[in-house]
Amino acid sequence: MDDAAALRAELADHLLGTGVLRDSQWHKAFRSVPRHGFLPHLYRQLSSGDWERVTADDPGWLELVYADRVWVTQFDGDDTVTGGTPTCSSSMPTIMAIMLEALEVHSGQSILEVGTGTGYNAALLCQASGSGNVTTIDVDPGISARARERLHDNGFFPTCVTGDGALGHPARAPYDRLLATCSVATIPPAWLEQTRPGGLVVTTLHRPIGAGLVLITSNGDGTGDGRVLAADGRFMPLRAHAHPPALAGTGEFERRSTTVPFTTVLDPASPFEFFAGTALPGVVAGPGRLAHSDGSWVHHRGSHVDQGGPRRLWDVAEAALAEWRELGEPRRGQFGVSVRRDGQHLTLGDLSWHL
């Protein structure tokens, strides 16, 4: 067994051992598909915050490729720059495994992948269902072309399309399964229109606070019902679904003390974070601060907060924390998702929030 095969087996066995892989077809796929064939280069962030390009010519590249980590492969839609806003990556294998397991793929099923990226995930889908059953779409023509080339070089021949993933790909519809390796603010109706009744859609909600993986069963007409997955997962958004950064607040403000840490509201590891997102729709976050397009803002300063604008956002967050505790501290896996023609909602029992 060569070094790449050994590292590939080690990664697959790690995913099996941690319980994120249960279906033998996915264990076989991770052991068979060469991730390094889709990552000729990657970017590693240094402690300084700068980014370092690592290629196949660099020592340790192969070990990095098979680490259970997400690797950035492009910034600002430009393959020639090192640093900026990541616009393409190879997802963390653990999250890939969780999503693939949730998709419940069976051999011969027709699959649409939105967000081709490096092509590695499409290769895993081809391994499970057969290349002829897989369609993958990406908005970036350069990314799509490189992924197609790497897929072909590694023996996989799915239908590779360049286009707006939010529109799906009607020419090959209907699909039994749809997997979006990018995140969306709301579920594009085309995805549920192009997925057969009873078919499954797995994607990530792109929420500034409380993002999460979701699994939706399609009704075949643009509507569907599903749930938020217990496992967290975050992806780059469809480019049209990106949120602006949180800007520093200006103008008059009020200062008061607080005992609630900023991380309680903002840290993805906090069990409250997902619920916090239901109380703070449209609020974007930055280091120690929250802001909304209506001009409301808060700057968290440890033992106190400064709040300005028409609303007191930290008051809203603290009230939501109290409500969450009264509800029994529900976790993300207890929330449902409802997609109707007149709106999309997160649900928790009788409670409902617009997406």
Secondary structure as UniProt FT lines:
FT   HELIX           3..17
FT   TURN            18..19
FT   HELIX           24..32
FT   HELIX           35..38
FT   STRAND          41..45
FT   TURN            47..48
FT   STRAND          51..55
FT   TURN            56..57
FT   TURN            59..60
FT   HELIX           61..65
FT   STRAND          71..75
FT   TURN            76..77
FT   TURN            79..80
FT   STRAND          86..90
FT   HELIX           93..103
FT   TURN            107..108
FT   STRAND          111..114
FT   TURN            117..118
FT   HELIX           120..129
FT   HELIX           131..133
FT   STRAND          134..138
FT   HELIX           141..153
FT   TURN            154..155
FT   STRAND          159..162
FT   HELIX           165..167
FT   HELIX           170..172
FT   STRAND          175..184
FT   HELIX           189..193
FT   STRAND          195..205
FT   STRAND          212..218
FT   STRAND          224..228
FT   HELIX           239..241
FT   STRAND          253..257
FT   HELIX           262..266
FT   TURN            268..269
FT   TURN            271..272
FT   HELIX           273..279
FT   TURN            281..282
FT   STRAND          284..286
FT   TURN            287..288
FT   STRAND          289..291
FT   TURN            293..294
FT   STRAND          297..300
FT   STRAND          304..308
FT   HELIX           313..326
FT   TURN            327..328
FT   HELIX           332..334
FT   STRAND          336..340
FT   TURN            341..342
FT   STRAND          343..348
FT   TURN            349..350
FT   STRAND          351..354
//
